[in-house]
């Protein structure tokens, strides 16, 4: 089992350190940040209109 664990760790390290993963992570993080900002702005406008 230690041989398989080492291979799995190496493969995960290769994927997480690749440029493709970094770009994908940046896109997902940007999407969530924008979504949070838009929700916050919308909720503030709704609260003010009450």
N, C-alpha and C positions, 0 to 999 in steps of 0.2 A: 504493500500500500504506500510506502514512502516513495517509491519510484514514480507512481502515478501522481502523488501529491506534488512532487517536484516538477513534473511536466505541466500539471495544471497551473501551478504558481508561475512558471516561466511563460506559459501561453497568456495568462491574464496580464502579466507584467508587459508583455509585448503589445497586447491590445491597448492597455491603458496608456502606454507611452507613445502610441502612434499619433501622427498628425490628424488622421481621420477621426479618431476618437476625441481628440482635443477640440476639433472644429465642431463635431456633433454635440459635445458637451456645452460648448460656448453658445451654440444656437438654442439648445434646450434651456439653458440658464437665462439667456436673453429673453426668450419667450415667457418664462415664468415671471421674470422681473417686470416686463411690460404689462403682463396680465395683472400683477399685483398693483402696479401704479394705476392702471385704468380702473380697477375695482375700487381702489381707495378714492380716486377722484369722483367716480360715480356715486359712491356712498356719501361723500361729503356734500355733493350737490343735492342729493335726496334729503339729507338731514337738514340742510339749509332751507329747502322748500317746505318743510313742515311747519 
